[in-house]
Amino acid sequence: MAVEGDAEQEYVPQKKKEKSDEEKRRKKIVPGSLMKALMRPGGGESKPSDGDQVIYHCTVRTLDGVVVESTRSEYGGKGIPIRHVLGKSKLILGLLECIPTMLKGEVAMFKMKPQMHYGEDDCPVQAPNSFPKDDELHFEIELIDFSKVKVVSDDLGVLKKIINEGKGWECPREPYEVKAWISAMTGDGKSIMSRTEEPYFFTFGK
């Protein structure tokens, strides 16, 4: 049976989707380079994924228990947890791999070979001063919370988390007049500006 000329279609092979930098980095992981020990179970069933802001405490120790660095005040840190956006923030390979395995409230100890932290070739994160990047280390992680956020500024300096959904479809722009309640707190939850009884009133852009 003959096939009409205009019915013939030239086969165009689909281009393979290029692997992301994170996928390329994960290819370097070898068995035994990252080990996990559960210290306290978390709650729920969901785990963080790309687009989630994760809030966690981190304490790094040598294998014989000497604290190298920590976010916790009892170990010399500032007591303020770390905030990163999965898929956006630059992370050491070990954290990139281990945080998505955790539940909210979970505490786990991750034993990392040097290539899983700052000893990785072409690591995108610079090691702190005097950090033993050539040593095998324990990273104790407490996953405090995680939630979907929208990246507002490219440097990740401003992130948006929706607490209550708004109504309608339009957003304010110049020169709209705006009424808004505004409050603010530090990274460790201390209030620095309380919500007032009356909303703020201003002209957007001015």
N, C-alpha and C positions, 0 to 999 in steps of 0.2 A: 504494500500500500504506500503510495507516494505521500510525502509530507509537503504541504504548501510552504513556499519560501518564507512568507510572512509569519508562519507559525513557529519557525525555527527560532530558538533563543540561544544566544551564546552563553556558555557557562562562565561565570565570573567567580573565581574562588573568593570566599570571604576572608578578610584580613583577620588574623588572630589578634585577639585583644591583648595589648601589651600588659605585662605584669606590673603591678605597682611596686614601688620601692620596698614597701613592707613585705610583700610576697617574695620578692627577691631575697630580702634579708632572712626570712623564715627558711628559705632553702638551705641556709648555712647551718641550721641547727642539726646537731648530731646526737644520737642516743646517749643519755647519761650526762649531757651538759646542763640540763635543768631538771631538778628534782623538787617535788612538792610534798610537804608534810602539813596536814591539817591540825591546827592548834585549837581553834574554836569554830564550830559550824555556824554558817549563816542561816538566814531565813528566806522563805519564798522559793520560787523556782526560776525566776528570770536572772540572767547574767548580763553584764555590760557588753555592748557591741559598738561598732563604729557610729559616731555621732553622739555618743553619751559622754557627758562630763562625769568623770570619776573623782571622788574625794576620798583620800586615803592617807593613813599614817605609814611611815616607812622607817624602819631601823635596820641599819646595816652592821653586821658583826663579822669578825674573823671566825674561822672554824673553831677556835678555842674560846670564843665568847667575848672578845674585846670589842666594844662599840666603836665603830668607825665614824658613823654619822647617824643622826636621827632627827625626826621632826618633833619628837616627844620631849616635853620640858624636863621630865625625870632623867633623860639621858643627855641633857645639854642643848636640846633643840628649843625652838621658839614656841612650841606647842600648837602651831598652826598646821593643819593638814595640807597635803599637796592637792592641787586641782589640775587635771589634764583632760583634754578632749580626745577620745580614741579616734584614730584616723586622721587627726589634725596636728596634735602636739607631737613634738619630737621626744621619743622615749628610747631607753636602752632596750635591747632585744629581749631580755628576760622579762621585763615588765610588759612589753608589747604582747608577749606570749602568755604570761601568767594571769594578768588582771582579768581577761575575759573568762577565766575558769572559775571566778569567785562569785559567791552570793553576797548580798548586802549583810553587813555585820560580821562577815567571816574574817578570821585571823589565820594566816597561813605562813609557813616558813618555806622559802624557796632557796635551794642550794644552787648557786650559779657558778659555772666555770667562767674564767676571764672573758671568753668570747661571747658570753651572754650578757655581760655588763659593759663597762667602759674599755675592756680589753679587745672588743670587737674591732676588726679592721674597718676603717672608715666609719667609725661610730658617729652618728649625727649629734650626739650629746657630749659636750666637753666634760671631762672628769674634774671634780673639785680638786683644789690644791692638796697635795700630799695623799691623795686617794690611792690605795693599793690596787690599782687596776689590773695588775698581773697576778693577783691572788684569787683563789676560789673563796667565795664569800656566802654568808647567809643573809638573805633579805627577808625581814619580817614585815608583812603587809597586813594592815587592817583596813578592809574596804568599808568605809563609813556609809557612803551613799553613792548613787549614780542616777542620772536622769538625762533625757534627751534635751539638747540645747541647740540654739541657732547661733552660729558664729556671725557676729555683727561687724567686727573689724578683723582685717586679715592677720593682724599680729596676735589674735586671740585675747587682746586686752579687754574686749567687751563681748560678753556672751549673754544670750537671752534664754530664760527658762519661763515658760508660761505657767502661771499659778492658777489663774482663772481665765477661761476663754472669753474673749470680747464678743461684741455683737457687730453686725454689719460687715462691710467689706473694705471701707475706706480707712486709710491711715492719715494722721496729721502731716501736713507739709506747709511750707511757707505760702502765704502769711497767716495760717490758721490760728485762731485763738484757742488755747488749750487750758482745760482744768484737770489737774492730776494730784492724787495723793502720792507722796514720795517718802520712803523711809530707807535707811541704809544701815548696814552692819559690817563689821570686820570679818575676815576670813575665818576667825575662830568663834563667830556668833555673837560678839558684843555689839550692842546697839550704839550707833553714833549719831543717828538722826531718827527720831520717832515720828510716826504718822501724826499729823496735826489734826485738830478738830475740823478745820476748814481746808479745802483743797488749795493747792497753788494755782495761780492764774497767770498765764503769760502768753505772749505772741510767739509762735514757733519761728525760729530763725533770728529773733531779736533778743 
